[in-house]
Amino acid sequence: MAEIRTPRLLLRRWHDADLAPMADINADPRVMRWIDDGSVHDLDHTAEAIERWEEEWDEEGFGPFAVELLASGELAGFTGLSVPEYLPEVLPAVAISWRLGSQFWGQGYASEAAHATLEFALQDRGLDRIISINQVGDNASENVIRKLGMVPERRAIDHHRTANRCPYVPD
């Protein structure tokens, strides 16, 4: 079972008890503002997402990690790896992404978890190229992407939105 500890976080596979706190995160319009069309997600949608994430772990050997605060045991959200099949124009690719509850913003958790996940991708899973995709205007995610050493490459997506495709290739 894949598990990563950082100074403040535990990145791990999903537990049944994670459903309600992740559903709360997905129900927050501030969190979901930059996700897909900005719609909030309910408990059923969250359960389906977690099920897909666990299937991705089983099939690909990677997926979104549940991010737990070591100090309190609270679920802060997720960070992890996925194949962005919803954007065929960037395939083949593995993308790193994150989503944290708003109460956990501004404390460096996203960067800490993303750095650990990137290291996991490159060293443990042997991937040589990781991208990150975010909508233009999502400055917080752009800051995390920059901290990971990724370089933005703007391109139009679906004619309805613009996203950054940020490749990272290790030395």
N, C-alpha and C positions, 0 to 999 in steps of 0.2 A: 504494500500500500504506500503510495507516494505521500510523503509528508515533509514539509520544510519548516524549520524554525528560524526566525529572524530575532533580533533583540526584543521586539515587542509583539510579534505575531506568530501564529501557527497557521500555515497553509496546509489544508488537508482535504480529503474526500468528504462528501456530503453525508450528514446524519439526518435521520427523520426529524429531529428537533430543530433543524435549520429551516424547515419550511415556513413556519410562521414569521420568524424575524426577516427572512428573505422576502416574503410576501409583503411585509410592512415597508421594506426598502423599495420594492417595485411599485407600491401604491403611492409613493411620494412624488408629486408632480415636479418638484425641484430636481430629484434624482433622474427622473425619466425624460426631462426636457430635451436632452441630446441623444436619446436612444430611439432608434427607428423614427417613427412619426411623432414621438413625444407622448404617446398615450401611456397611461398607467396600466399596470398589469394586476390582475386579481390573484387570489389564492390558487385557483385551478391552473391558470396560465403559469404561475410560478412552479407549481408541482410538475407540470409538463416540461418546463425548462430544466429543472433539476434532473428529471428523468433522462432527458436528452444529454445533459452534461455527463451524467454517469455512464450512459451508453458510449459517449465519445471516449471517455477514459478507457472503457473496456475494449473498444475497437481500435483506437489510435495510440493508446499509451500516454495520452495527455488529455487535458480538458480544463475547465474552470475549477480552481481550488476554492473551497470555502475559506474565508479569511476570519480567523478568530483572534481576539485580543488575548494575549497571554495573561495579562493582569486581572482580567475580569471574566474571561470565558465567553464574552459577548460575541455574537456573529456581527462582523462589521460589513460584510458583503462578499464579493468574490474578486479574484483576479485569476487569469489563466490563459490557456492556449486553445485555439479552435481553428478549424478550416472555415474560412468565410465564404461558404457556398452561396450566400445571398448576394455576393458581388463577383460574378464570374469573370469580370474584367481584371481582377487581381490574381486569379488562380493561375497556376498552383501556388498556394501560399499557406502559411500558418500565421495567424494573427494573435497578438497579445492584447488583452483587454481587461478592464476592471470596472466595477460598480460598487460603490460604498454608500452606506446610509449617510444622509447629510450631517448627522451629528458627529461623524468621523472625518469630515472634510477639514482641510487646513492643518492637519497634524502630521503630514508626511507618511501616512499609512499607505496610500496608493503607490507612491514612489518606492517605498520599502518593499511592498509586496511585489510590485512589478519587476524591480531589480532581481529579487530572489527567483521569480518565475522565469525571467530571461536567462539567468544563469542555469536554471534547471533545463530549459529548452536546449541551450547550447552545449552544456557539459553532460547532463544526464541522459538526454534524449538524442543527442548528436545532430540536432538541427543546425543548419549553417546560415539560415536566413529567416528572420522574423519580421513581420510588418505590424503596424498598428494603424487602425482606421478611426478617424474621428471627424465629426462634422465641423465645418468652418465656423468659428465663433465660440467653440467650446474651449476657452482659454485654459481652464484647469487641466483638461486632458492634454492639450498641447504642451503645457509645462511639464507634465509627467513624461510625455514622449521625448521632449528635449533632454530631460534628465537621464533618459535611457540611452542617449547618444544617437537617436534616430533623426533623419533628415526629412523634412516634409517635401512631398511631391504632390502638388495640387492637380486634381483631375475631376472632371464631371462624372457624377454617378446618377444613373436613372433619370436624367434630365430634370429632376425635381430638387435635387440637393447637391451640394458639393462636399467632397470629403478630402481629407489628407490621406495619402498612402505613404506611410513612413517606413521605408526599408531600413533594416539594420543588418549589416554584414560584418562579422567579427574579423579582426586582423589575423 
